[in-house]
């Protein structure tokens, strides 16, 4: 990726270690939506919490910036600059795309980095939950240590990390479009299997929206005079990242067998397919995972 020198977002803050206190843990209806969430939590703890896509009426959380007791290392500073540039690229993309394709104005989310755990409007989350988006406070939460986890899962590289950020921003786009709210209503009367299926469709659509960002970032956004922020060589890294967080792959690694009825994020093949759909078309309407499955929102 050619990101150095690109615009940095003003919507990034750092909650530091522990995220400013402890509260209700995120699990079973906490409202958070993540790229890997429950599955990664299962891998690390042996438990399978269910992350709801429902919304809360709770007031937005005020995240306290971290007070720095020691200067950041050069590597840490570069990671945060990378996150800020990628977030700025999503802002530029969706500010242009949403009015044109959905006739609504884009309101960017804030992105909070943290270590170990963080308090959000969706509850207290540990790093094991993976990156997530919280609809009530319209924030993306990211422990930068997850990038190391991506490497171990077979998805190294900068674009794999950018895909993670773009996926969570995709959940924010869903929130702005009212999709999260409609899915939440359907899930209130759904069986567990149907509720899981709705979660899969929600996650696959966020993958597709990440692809829409990649399409437009490649076409329109230049970080330096050397070229576009997204390079053709980056795409394989994004596809590898999508494949690495498929429910089937993670379940097989965790317990040696696959239970499709328990999927909450989609298989590796599905995640790759929908990311490619968004990337190839650049169109929101191409990302109707619900309609494709015969679900009316």
C-alpha positions in Angstrom: 0.0 0.0 0.0 1.1 3.6 -0.8 -0.2 5.2 2.4 2.7 7.3 3.7 2.0 11.0 3.3 -1.7 10.4 3.0 -4.3 12.5 4.9 -4.7 11.5 8.5 -8.2 11.3 10.1 -9.1 13.5 13.0 -11.4 10.8 14.3 -8.9 8.6 16.0 -8.3 8.4 19.8 -6.5 6.1 22.2 -8.2 4.6 25.2 -4.9 3.1 26.4 -4.6 0.0 28.6 -7.8 -1.4 30.0 -10.0 1.3 28.3 -10.8 3.4 31.3 -12.6 1.1 33.6 -14.7 -2.1 33.8 -18.4 -2.7 33.3 -20.9 -5.1 31.7 -19.0 -7.5 29.4 -19.9 -7.8 25.8 -21.7 -11.1 25.2 -25.2 -12.4 24.4 -26.8 -9.3 23.0 -24.2 -6.7 23.8 -24.8 -4.8 20.6 -21.3 -5.0 19.1 -20.6 -6.2 15.6 -17.1 -7.5 14.8 -15.1 -9.0 12.0 -14.3 -12.1 13.9 -15.7 -11.5 17.4 -17.3 -14.6 18.8 -15.2 -17.1 16.8 -11.8 -15.6 17.9 -13.1 -15.4 21.5 -13.9 -19.1 21.2 -10.5 -19.9 20.0 -8.8 -18.2 22.8 -11.2 -19.0 25.7 -13.2 -22.1 24.7 -16.5 -20.1 25.0 -18.8 -18.9 22.3 -20.5 -15.6 23.2 -23.1 -14.3 20.7 -22.5 -10.7 19.6 -25.9 -9.1 18.8 -26.3 -6.7 15.9 -29.1 -5.0 17.9 -28.8 -1.4 19.1 -28.9 0.0 22.6 -30.5 3.1 24.0 -27.5 3.7 26.2 -25.8 7.1 26.0 -22.6 7.3 24.0 -19.5 6.5 25.9 -16.9 9.2 26.3 -13.5 7.7 25.7 -10.8 9.2 27.7 -7.5 9.7 25.8 -4.5 7.8 27.1 -2.1 9.8 29.1 1.3 8.9 27.8 3.8 7.9 30.4 6.5 7.0 27.8 7.1 8.0 24.2 5.7 5.5 21.7 8.2 3.5 19.8 8.7 4.2 16.1 6.8 1.0 15.2 3.8 1.9 17.4 3.7 5.4 16.0 3.7 4.1 12.5 0.9 1.7 13.3 -1.3 4.5 14.5 -0.5 6.7 11.6 -1.4 3.8 9.3 -4.8 3.4 11.0 -5.4 7.1 10.7 -4.6 7.2 7.0 -6.8 4.2 6.2 -9.7 5.6 8.3 -9.3 8.9 6.3 -9.5 6.9 3.1 -12.8 5.3 4.2 -14.0 8.8 5.1 -13.2 10.1 1.6 -14.7 7.1 -0.1 -18.0 7.0 1.8 -18.4 10.8 1.8 -18.5 10.5 -2.0 -20.3 7.2 -2.4 -23.2 7.5 0.1 -24.8 10.7 -1.3 -24.4 9.4 -4.8 -25.6 5.8 -4.3 -27.9 6.0 -1.2 -28.8 9.8 -1.2 -27.7 10.2 2.4 -24.8 12.2 3.9 -22.0 10.3 5.5 -21.2 10.9 9.1 -17.9 9.2 9.9 -17.4 7.1 13.0 -14.6 7.6 15.5 -12.0 4.9 15.9 -10.7 4.1 19.3 -7.5 2.1 19.8 -6.9 0.3 23.1 -4.8 -2.4 24.8 -6.2 -5.5 26.6 -9.7 -4.2 27.1 -12.0 -1.2 26.5 -15.3 0.1 27.9 -17.8 1.0 25.1 -21.5 1.8 25.0 -21.9 -1.9 24.1 -20.1 -3.1 27.3 -16.7 -4.1 28.3 -14.7 -5.9 25.6 -11.4 -7.8 25.9 -8.9 -8.0 23.1 -9.9 -11.6 22.5 -13.1 -10.4 21.0 -11.3 -8.8 18.1 -12.0 -5.5 16.5 -15.7 -4.4 16.7 -18.2 -1.7 15.9 -20.6 -0.4 18.5 -23.7 1.1 17.0 -24.9 3.1 20.1 -21.7 5.2 20.3 -20.9 4.9 16.5 -17.3 3.9 17.3 -14.9 1.3 15.8 -12.7 -0.3 18.5 -9.4 -1.8 17.6 -6.6 -3.3 19.7 -3.6 -3.0 17.5 -2.4 -6.3 18.8 -5.0 -7.9 16.6 -2.7 -7.2 13.6 -0.2 -9.7 15.1 -3.0 -12.2 15.4 -3.8 -11.7 11.6 -0.2 -12.6 10.9 -0.5 -15.8 12.8 -3.8 -16.6 11.0 -2.1 -16.4 7.6 -3.1 -12.9 6.6 0.0 -10.7 6.8 0.5 -7.4 5.1 -0.8 -3.8 5.3 -3.8 -4.4 3.1 -5.1 -7.2 5.4 -5.0 -4.7 8.2 -6.8 -2.1 6.1 -9.5 -4.7 5.3 -10.2 -5.1 9.0 -10.7 -1.4 9.4 -12.8 -1.1 6.3 -15.0 -4.0 7.4 -15.8 -2.4 10.7 -16.5 0.9 9.0 -18.8 -1.2 6.7 -20.8 -1.9 9.9 -21.1 1.8 10.5 -22.4 2.3 6.9 -25.0 -0.4 7.7 -25.9 1.6 10.8 -26.4 4.8 8.8 -28.5 3.0 6.3 -30.8 1.6 9.0 -29.8 -2.0 8.2 -28.7 -2.9 11.8 -32.0 -1.7 13.2 -34.1 -3.8 10.7 -32.0 -6.9 11.3 -32.4 -6.4 15.1 -36.1 -6.4 14.7 -36.1 -9.6 12.7 -33.9 -11.4 15.2 -36.2 -10.7 18.1 -38.6 -13.3 16.8 -36.1 -15.6 15.1 -34.9 -19.0 16.1 -31.3 -19.4 17.1 -30.4 -20.9 13.7 -32.2 -18.0 11.8 -30.6 -15.4 14.1 -27.2 -16.9 13.3 -28.1 -16.8 9.6 -29.0 -13.1 9.9 -25.7 -12.4 11.6 -23.8 -14.1 8.7 -25.6 -11.9 6.1 -24.8 -8.8 8.2 -21.1 -9.7 8.3 -20.9 -10.7 4.6 -22.4 -7.4 3.7 -19.8 -5.6 5.7 -17.2 -7.6 3.8 -18.8 -6.4 0.6 -18.7 -2.8 1.8 -15.0 -3.2 2.6 -14.7 -4.2 -1.1 -16.6 -1.1 -2.2 -14.1 1.0 -0.3 -11.1 -0.9 -1.9 -12.7 -0.3 -5.4 -13.0 3.5 -4.9 -9.7 3.9 -2.9 -7.9 2.3 -5.9 -9.7 4.5 -8.4 -9.8 7.9 -6.7 -7.5 8.2 -3.7 -3.8 8.9 -4.0 -1.7 8.9 -0.8 1.6 9.9 -2.5 2.8 10.9 -6.0 4.0 7.3 -6.3 0.4 6.0 -6.8 -2.9 5.0 -5.3 -3.3 3.9 -1.7 -4.5 0.6 -2.9 -2.2 -1.2 -5.3 -3.2 -4.2 -7.5 -0.7 -6.3 -5.6 -2.6 -5.6 -2.3 -5.8 -7.4 -3.4 -4.4 -10.9 -2.7 -3.6 -9.8 0.8 -7.2 -8.7 1.3 -8.6 -11.9 -0.1 -6.3 -13.9 2.3 -7.6 -11.8 5.2 -11.2 -12.5 4.3 -10.5 -16.2 4.0 -8.6 -16.3 7.3 -11.6 -15.2 9.3 -14.1 -17.6 7.8 -16.1 -19.5 10.4 -15.3 -22.9 8.8 -11.6 -22.3 8.9 -11.6 -21.1 12.4 -13.9 -23.8 13.7 -11.7 -26.5 12.1 -8.6 -25.0 13.7 -10.3 -24.8 17.1 -12.0 -28.2 17.3 -11.3 -30.2 14.2 -14.7 -30.1 12.7 -17.2 -27.6 11.2 -20.8 -26.7 12.4 -22.4 -24.6 9.7 -25.5 -24.1 11.7 -23.4 -22.2 14.3 -21.8 -19.8 11.8 -22.1 -16.1 12.7 -19.7 -14.6 10.2 -19.7 -16.8 7.1 -17.4 -19.3 5.5 -14.0 -18.4 4.0 -15.4 -18.8 0.5 -18.4 -16.6 1.3 -16.3 -13.9 2.8 -13.9 -13.9 -0.2 -16.8 -13.9 -2.6 -18.6 -10.9 -1.1 -15.4 -8.9 -0.7 -14.6 -9.5 -4.4 -18.2 -8.5 -5.3 -17.8 -5.1 -3.6 -14.3 -4.6 -5.0 -15.2 -5.4 -8.6 -18.4 -3.4 -8.7 -18.0 -0.5 -6.3 -21.7 -0.5 -5.9 -23.8 -0.6 -2.7 -26.6 -2.4 -4.5 -24.3 -5.2 -5.4 -23.9 -5.9 -1.7 -27.5 -7.0 -0.9 -26.6 -10.2 0.9 -30.1 -10.3 2.4 -32.0 -10.1 -0.9 -29.7 -12.7 -2.3 -30.7 -15.0 0.5 -34.4 -14.2 0.1 -34.6 -12.0 3.3 -36.6 -8.9 3.1 -35.5 -6.0 5.3 
